[in-house]
Amino acid sequence: MKKNKYLPLFIFFLSLGKSFGQSFNQPQIDSLLLVAEQLEIKDAAYGVTLSLKAYDDSKKIGYKKGMAQGLLIASRKQHELAKYEDVLKNATAAEKLAIEISDAKLISDALRLKGIGFTGTGDYGKGLAQFRKALRFAQNLTDKEVKSSRLGVLYNDIAFNLDENGGETDSVAFYYRKGYQEFQKMVLNNPLRNKTLSLACSNVGSSFLRAKQLDSAEFYLDRALQLANSVNHEAVKANTLCDLGSLNYFRKKYKQSIDYFEKGIGVAKAINDVYALKSLYLGISKSYEAVRDTKNAENYLLLYNELNDSVKKNQKEDVQMQTAMEDGNIIADVDGNSKRTLIFSAIFVLLLIMILIHIYRKFQKEKANNARLQAEVEDSITMFTLLQKDEAHLKKILHLASTNDPSFLMLFKETYPDFYKKLNKINPGLIAGEQKLCAFLKLDLSTKEIAQFTNSSIRAVEAKKYRLRKKLSIPSEEDINVWMMNL
């Protein structure tokens, strides 16, 4: 979101109130938490201060949910500041409070943040265990929208954890896809759905890119860019453009690579996403080096180094600012405690009204935009029919396929009961061998893998795919694997 224009005033009056010993009531605390939650990454240090202020005031009035939410928001903002020990400390305290009030959503949030904290400190085993515990609570949520959103985020967290810990590419991609699948379940006109889908597509594309599976990476990254453009998700757009630049670099299409990086730099600068900008500067420097443009390569490398140093410096300044604010160093000198409290309360109410009006207008604008884009987004999303069983079941199916076991097709039909019904409607004359090939393609196996599993040559498999394409009237420009997975 854009920077809240009321933030400086809000911080000032917050500090003013704190210096008077003014405590907030429950509605004011909820408003304070809302503002803290919506702050951008660059204002994360302020977010920590606001959320901990909300925690302190909640504690004074015995508002345990506010205490838990304050600690959770502080933990999320500390994650943005990469302060993982603080993430763990606050998330652990929040978990205890959430258990006391039996709030499954907050318990799931706290466990997830503990997983992020452990993952950030390099304890991947404990991080993964916390994510899996969070999943169990998230699966019991009654609100379907919240449940799908939470599960989708957790599956992405698990994928990231496995990826950072050197896990198998298939497992990483599996969980990114499960996250994508959960986000798809959210209703179409939910603004969060389209934003989370764009992020999920970007994550899946990135995992394929790291595995050098460039065709699959391109498919997901193109979808991510399309979705990000449709809902103005600039952060995803910047990172996706960076990945598309890297993809074309790997393909030695350096001019296209430079074009993607340049577009990404423009987006990242507009939203002040310094982390994306660092990757973009480094990527474009390598691309210019590949085309022997030494001048541009050195210039962008210099920009990367300068930005990297600046980020480290700013992180230190953010911590200093947060400490100063928490110590009450921003104080206004006004005479008369009762008079000052009255003035502060009046100003706070006025400011709160202004903030809520701002938020309401933005919500109404987003609601109108999403209504206008609904049909476009629905048409633009090519659905991937993802694996619907757990990882162990997937491995069992693939194992049966790899050993050419006769029970493979039977288990596959049990897993995807409607798949062959749809195929038979298109062409009821498919023979057993062609049906089995369809199953392999549905599982997104490559031509080489199919050849290995069936003891055939790659050329023979290509010929069978060609004949199958003709029988099912699949357009030549469409990926046959994608077509099968969409069916």
matplotlib code that plots the C-alpha trace (Angstrom):
import matplotlib.pyplot as plt

x = [0.0, 1.1, 2.6, 0.0, 0.1, -1.1, 1.7, 4.0, 1.1, 0.0, 3.4, 3.7, 0.4, 1.0, 4.3, 2.4, -0.2, 2.4, 4.2, 1.0, 0.4, -2.7, -4.0, -6.3, -9.6, -10.4, -11.7, -8.7, -6.4, -8.0, -7.5, -3.9, -3.4, -5.0, -2.6, 0.4, -0.6, -0.9, 2.5, 4.9, 8.2, 10.2, 8.1, 8.5, 10.3, 7.3, 5.1, 6.9, 6.5, 2.8, 2.0, 3.9, 2.1, -1.1, 0.1, 1.0, -2.4, -4.2, -2.4, -3.6, -7.2, -7.0, -7.7, -5.9, -6.8, -5.3, -2.2, -1.8, -2.5, 0.0, 2.7, 1.9, 2.1, 5.3, 6.6, 5.6, 7.3, 10.4, 10.4, 10.5, 13.5, 15.1, 15.2, 14.4, 15.2, 12.7, 10.2, 10.5, 10.3, 7.1, 5.5, 6.1, 4.4, 1.5, 1.0, 0.5, -2.1, -3.9, -4.1, -5.6, -8.4, -8.8, -8.4, -7.4, -6.6, -4.2, -2.6, -2.0, -0.5, 1.8, 3.0, 3.6, 5.7, 7.7, 8.4, 9.6, 11.8, 13.4, 13.8, 15.4, 17.9, 18.8, 17.0, 15.0, 13.8, 12.1, 10.8, 9.2, 7.7, 6.0, 4.6, 3.1, 1.5, 0.1, -1.4, -3.4, -5.0, -5.6, -7.4, -9.9, -10.8, -14.5, -14.3, -13.5, -11.8, -9.6, -8.8, -7.8, -5.7, -3.9, -3.3, -1.9, 0.5, 1.6, 2.3, 4.4, 6.3, 7.0, 8.2, 10.6, 11.8, 12.6, 14.2, 16.5, 17.4, 18.4, 15.3, 14.4, 13.1, 10.0, 9.0, 9.5, 7.4, 4.8, 4.2, 4.3, 1.6, -0.5, -0.3, -1.4, -4.3, -5.6, -5.5, -7.6, -10.3, -10.9, -13.9, -13.1, -14.0, -11.9, -9.0, -6.7, -7.2, -5.8, -2.9, -2.0, -2.4, 0.1, 2.6, 2.0, 2.6, 5.8, 7.0, 6.3, 8.0, 11.1, 11.4, 11.3, 13.8, 16.3, 15.9, 16.7, 13.3, 12.9, 9.7, 7.7, 9.3, 8.3, 4.7, 4.2, 6.2, 4.1, 0.9, 2.3, 3.1, -0.4, -2.1, 0.2, -0.6, -4.4, -4.4, -1.5, 0.6, 3.8, 6.0, 5.3, 5.7, 9.1, 10.3, 8.7, 10.3, 13.6, 13.1, 12.1, 15.3, 17.3, 15.3, 16.3, 19.9, 20.0, 18.7, 21.4, 18.8, 20.6, 18.7, 15.4, 17.0, 18.2, 14.7, 13.0, 15.6, 15.1, 11.3, 11.8, 14.1, 11.5, 8.8, 11.1, 12.2, 8.5, 7.7, 11.1, 11.6, 15.3, 15.6, 14.2, 16.3, 19.4, 18.7, 17.8, 21.0, 23.1, 21.2, 21.4, 25.1, 25.7, 23.6, 25.6, 28.8, 27.6, 27.2, 30.6, 29.1, 31.7, 30.6, 27.0, 28.0, 30.3, 27.8, 25.0, 27.4, 28.4, 24.7, 24.2, 27.1, 26.0, 22.4, 23.7, 25.7, 22.7, 20.4, 22.7, 23.0, 19.3, 18.6, 20.8, 19.0, 15.6, 16.6, 17.9, 14.7, 12.6, 14.5, 14.3, 10.5, 10.1, 12.1, 9.7, 12.3, 9.7, 7.8, 5.8, 6.0, 2.4, 1.4, -1.3, -1.8, -5.5, -5.6, -3.0, -4.9, -8.1, -6.3, -4.7, -8.0, -9.7, -6.9, -6.6, -10.4, -10.1, -7.0, -8.6, -11.6, -9.3, -7.4, -10.6, -12.0, -8.8, -8.9, -12.6, -12.1, -9.2, -11.3, -14.2, -11.8, -10.2, -13.7, -14.7, -11.5, -12.0, -15.5, -14.4, -11.5, -13.4, -14.2, -10.7, -9.0, -11.3, -10.4, -6.7, -6.1, -5.2, -6.0, -3.4, -5.1, -2.7, -2.0, -4.8, -3.2, -0.4, 3.3, 3.5, 0.6, 2.3, 5.6, 3.7, 2.0, 5.3, 7.1, 4.5, 4.9, 8.7, 8.6, 5.9, 3.8, 0.4, -1.4, -0.2, -3.2, -5.7, -4.3, -4.2, -7.9, -8.8, -6.9, -8.4, -11.8, -13.1, -10.0, -10.8, -14.5, -13.5, -11.0, -13.7, -16.0, -13.4, -12.4, -13.8, -11.5, -8.2, -6.4, -4.9, -1.4, -2.7, -4.6, -1.5, 0.5, -2.3, -1.7, 2.0, 1.4, -1.2, 1.6, 3.8, 6.4, 8.9, 9.5, 12.8, 11.1, 8.3, 10.9, 12.7, 9.6, 8.2, 11.6, 11.0, 13.2, 12.6, 11.7, 9.1, 7.5, 7.5, 5.7, 3.1, 2.5, 2.1, -0.6, -2.3, -2.3, -4.1, -6.7, -7.6, -7.4, -4.8, -3.5, 0.1, 1.0, -0.3, 1.9, 0.4, 1.4, -0.4, -3.4, -3.7, -3.2, -5.9, -8.4]
y = [0.0, 3.6, 5.3, 6.5, 10.3, 10.4, 8.3, 11.2, 12.8, 9.5, 8.7, 12.2, 12.0, 8.4, 9.6, 12.5, 10.3, 7.9, 10.7, 11.7, 8.2, 8.1, 4.5, 3.6, 1.8, -1.4, 0.4, 2.7, -0.3, -2.1, 1.0, 1.3, -2.4, -1.8, 1.1, -0.9, -3.9, -1.8, -0.1, -0.8, -2.7, 0.5, 1.6, -1.7, -0.2, 2.2, -0.9, -2.6, 0.5, 0.9, -2.8, -2.9, 0.2, -1.6, -4.6, -2.4, -0.7, -4.0, -5.4, -2.5, -3.1, -7.0, -7.2, -10.5, -10.7, -7.2, -8.3, -11.4, -9.3, -6.7, -9.3, -11.0, -7.8, -6.8, -10.3, -9.8, -6.4, -7.8, -10.5, -7.7, -6.3, -9.7, -9.7, -13.4, -13.8, -11.1, -12.8, -16.0, -14.2, -12.3, -15.2, -17.5, -15.0, -14.5, -18.3, -18.6, -15.8, -17.2, -20.6, -18.9, -17.4, -20.5, -18.6, -21.1, -18.3, -16.5, -19.8, -20.7, -17.2, -17.6, -21.0, -19.8, -16.9, -19.2, -21.3, -18.2, -17.3, -20.8, -20.8, -17.4, -18.5, -21.6, -24.1, -25.6, -28.7, -26.8, -24.3, -27.0, -28.6, -25.3, -24.8, -28.3, -27.6, -24.3, -26.3, -28.4, -25.4, -23.6, -26.7, -26.3, -22.7, -22.3, -19.3, -20.8, -17.7, -17.3, -21.0, -21.1, -18.0, -19.3, -22.8, -21.2, -19.0, -22.0, -24.2, -21.5, -21.2, -24.9, -24.8, -21.9, -23.8, -26.9, -24.8, -23.0, -26.3, -27.8, -30.0, -31.8, -29.7, -31.9, -31.4, -27.6, -27.4, -29.7, -27.4, -24.2, -25.8, -26.8, -23.1, -22.1, -24.6, -23.1, -19.6, -20.7, -21.8, -18.2, -16.4, -14.5, -11.0, -11.3, -8.8, -10.9, -14.0, -12.4, -10.9, -14.1, -16.1, -13.8, -14.4, -18.1, -18.3, -16.2, -18.6, -21.7, -20.1, -19.2, -22.8, -24.1, -21.4, -22.5, -26.1, -24.9, -26.2, -23.1, -24.0, -24.6, -21.6, -19.4, -20.6, -19.7, -16.5, -15.3, -16.1, -14.3, -11.2, -11.2, -11.5, -8.9, -6.4, -7.1, -6.2, -3.7, -6.0, -4.1, -6.0, -9.3, -7.6, -6.4, -9.8, -11.6, -9.3, -10.1, -13.8, -13.5, -11.5, -14.4, -16.9, -15.2, -14.9, -18.7, -19.1, -16.7, -14.2, -11.3, -8.5, -9.8, -10.3, -6.7, -5.6, -7.5, -6.2, -2.6, -2.9, -4.4, -1.7, 0.9, -0.9, -1.5, 2.2, 3.3, 1.3, 1.7, -2.1, -2.0, -5.8, -6.4, -3.6, -5.2, -8.4, -6.5, -4.4, -7.5, -9.4, -6.6, -6.2, -9.8, -9.5, -6.5, -8.4, -11.2, -8.9, -7.3, -3.9, -3.3, 0.3, -0.6, -3.8, -1.8, 1.0, -1.4, -3.4, -0.1, 0.7, -2.8, -2.3, 1.2, 0.0, -3.0, -0.8, 1.6, -1.2, -2.3, 1.3, 1.9, -1.3, 0.1, 3.5, 1.8, 0.0, 3.3, 5.1, 2.4, 2.5, 6.3, 6.2, 3.5, 5.5, 8.5, 10.8, 12.4, 14.5, 17.7, 20.3, 21.2, 22.5, 20.9, 17.1, 17.1, 19.8, 17.9, 14.6, 16.3, 17.9, 14.6, 12.7, 15.2, 15.2, 11.4, 11.0, 13.5, 11.7, 8.4, 9.5, 10.8, 7.5, 5.5, 7.7, 7.2, 3.4, 3.3, 5.3, 3.0, -0.1, 1.3, 2.1, -1.4, -2.9, -1.0, -2.0, -5.6, -5.6, -4.2, -6.6, -9.7, -11.0, -10.2, -12.0, -15.0, -15.4, -14.7, -17.5, -20.8, -23.3, -26.0, -29.1, -29.8, -33.0, -33.5, -36.0, -35.6, -36.0, -39.6, -40.5, -38.5, -40.4, -43.7, -42.9, -41.8, -44.9, -47.1, -45.2, -45.4, -49.2, -49.7, -51.4, -52.6, -51.1, -47.6, -46.9, -48.2, -45.9, -43.0, -43.5, -43.6, -40.3, -38.6, -40.2, -37.5, -37.3, -40.2, -39.3, -35.9, -37.6, -40.0, -37.1, -35.6, -38.9, -42.3, -44.2, -43.8, -47.1, -48.3, -47.1, -43.7, -43.5, -44.3, -41.6, -39.1, -40.1, -39.5, -36.1, -35.3, -35.9, -33.4, -36.0, -34.9, -36.8, -38.2, -39.5, -41.1, -42.8, -44.1, -45.4, -47.2, -48.4, -46.4, -44.0, -40.3, -40.2, -42.9, -40.9, -37.7, -39.6, -40.9, -37.4, -36.1, -38.7, -38.0, -34.3, -35.0, -37.3, -34.8, -31.7, -30.0, -26.8, -27.1, -23.9, -25.3, -27.3, -30.8, -31.2, -28.0, -29.1, -32.4, -30.7, -28.2, -31.0]
z = [0.0, -0.4, 2.6, 5.1, 5.0, 8.5, 9.9, 11.1, 12.9, 14.3, 15.7, 17.2, 19.0, 20.0, 21.7, 23.2, 24.7, 26.0, 27.8, 29.6, 30.7, 28.6, 28.0, 25.1, 25.4, 23.4, 20.1, 20.2, 20.6, 17.7, 15.5, 16.6, 15.7, 12.3, 11.5, 12.7, 10.5, 7.4, 7.6, 4.7, 5.1, 5.2, 8.2, 10.0, 13.0, 13.6, 13.3, 16.1, 18.3, 17.6, 18.2, 21.4, 22.6, 21.8, 23.8, 26.8, 26.8, 26.3, 29.3, 31.5, 30.7, 30.6, 26.9, 26.1, 22.5, 22.0, 23.9, 21.6, 18.4, 19.5, 20.0, 16.7, 14.7, 16.4, 15.5, 11.8, 11.7, 13.3, 10.6, 8.0, 9.9, 9.9, 13.8, 14.1, 17.8, 18.6, 16.2, 18.3, 21.6, 20.8, 18.9, 21.9, 24.3, 21.9, 21.6, 25.4, 25.3, 22.3, 24.0, 27.1, 25.0, 22.8, 19.5, 16.8, 14.3, 16.6, 17.7, 14.1, 13.5, 16.5, 15.5, 12.0, 13.2, 15.5, 12.4, 10.6, 13.6, 13.8, 10.0, 10.0, 12.7, 10.6, 12.8, 9.9, 11.7, 14.5, 12.0, 9.9, 13.0, 14.0, 10.5, 10.6, 14.0, 12.6, 9.7, 12.2, 13.8, 10.4, 9.1, 11.9, 11.1, 10.3, 8.0, 4.6, 3.2, 6.2, 6.2, 2.6, 3.0, 6.1, 4.6, 1.4, 3.3, 5.5, 2.5, 1.0, 4.3, 4.3, 0.7, 1.6, 4.7, 2.6, -0.1, 2.3, 3.9, 0.6, 0.2, -2.9, -5.7, -6.1, -2.5, -2.6, -5.8, -4.3, -1.3, -3.4, -5.6, -2.6, -1.5, -5.0, -4.8, -1.5, -2.8, -5.8, -3.4, -2.3, -3.9, -7.0, -5.8, -2.7, -3.3, -1.2, -3.5, -6.6, -4.7, -3.0, -6.2, -7.9, -5.0, -5.1, -8.9, -8.4, -5.7, -7.8, -10.8, -8.7, -7.4, -11.0, -12.0, -9.2, -10.5, -14.0, -15.2, -17.4, -19.3, -16.2, -14.5, -17.5, -17.3, -13.7, -13.9, -16.8, -14.9, -11.8, -13.9, -15.5, -12.1, -10.5, -13.3, -12.9, -9.2, -9.1, -6.8, -7.5, -5.0, -6.8, -10.2, -9.3, -8.1, -11.0, -13.5, -11.8, -12.1, -15.8, -16.3, -14.8, -16.8, -20.1, -18.8, -18.4, -21.9, -23.1, -24.4, -22.9, -24.6, -23.3, -19.9, -19.8, -20.8, -17.9, -15.4, -16.6, -16.2, -12.8, -11.7, -12.6, -10.6, -7.6, -7.5, -7.6, -4.5, -2.9, -2.6, -1.9, -1.6, -5.1, -6.4, -5.1, -7.0, -10.1, -10.1, -9.7, -12.4, -15.0, -14.2, -15.1, -18.3, -19.5, -18.6, -20.8, -23.8, -23.0, -22.1, -19.4, -18.6, -17.8, -16.0, -13.7, -13.2, -12.1, -9.9, -8.2, -7.6, -6.1, -3.7, -2.7, -2.1, -0.1, 2.2, 2.5, 3.5, 6.3, 7.5, 7.4, 9.4, 12.2, 12.1, 12.3, 15.4, 16.9, 16.0, 17.5, 20.8, 20.9, 20.5, 23.1, 25.6, 25.1, 23.5, 21.2, 23.8, 23.4, 26.2, 27.2, 30.6, 32.7, 32.7, 32.7, 29.9, 27.9, 28.3, 27.0, 24.1, 23.2, 23.4, 21.1, 18.6, 18.7, 17.9, 15.1, 13.7, 14.1, 12.1, 9.3, 9.2, 9.1, 6.3, 4.4, 4.8, 3.9, 0.7, -0.3, 0.4, -1.7, -4.5, -4.4, -4.3, -7.4, -9.2, -8.4, -9.6, -12.9, -13.2, -12.1, -15.6, -16.9, -14.0, -14.3, -18.0, -17.4, -14.9, -16.4, -13.7, -13.0, -11.6, -8.8, -6.9, -4.4, -2.1, 0.4, -0.5, 0.5, -1.9, -4.7, -4.2, -4.2, -7.6, -9.1, -7.8, -9.4, -12.6, -12.5, -12.0, -14.7, -12.1, -13.4, -10.3, -11.3, -13.6, -11.0, -8.3, -10.7, -11.5, -7.8, -7.3, -10.4, -10.9, -13.3, -15.5, -17.8, -17.9, -19.4, -21.8, -23.0, -23.8, -26.0, -27.7, -26.4, -28.7, -26.7, -26.3, -23.0, -23.9, -24.8, -21.5, -19.6, -21.5, -20.5, -16.9, -17.2, -18.7, -16.0, -13.5, -15.4, -16.3, -19.0, -22.2, -20.9, -17.7, -19.7, -21.9, -18.9, -17.2, -20.3, -21.7, -24.9, -26.8, -26.5, -30.2, -29.7, -26.9, -28.9, -31.7, -29.3, -27.9, -31.4, -32.2, -28.9, -29.6, -32.9, -31.3, -28.6, -30.9, -28.7, -30.4, -31.4, -29.6, -26.2, -23.9, -23.8, -20.1, -19.2, -21.2, -19.3, -15.9, -16.7, -17.7]

ax = plt.figure().add_subplot(projection="3d")
ax.plot(x, y, z, "-o")
ax.set_aspect("equal")
plt.show()
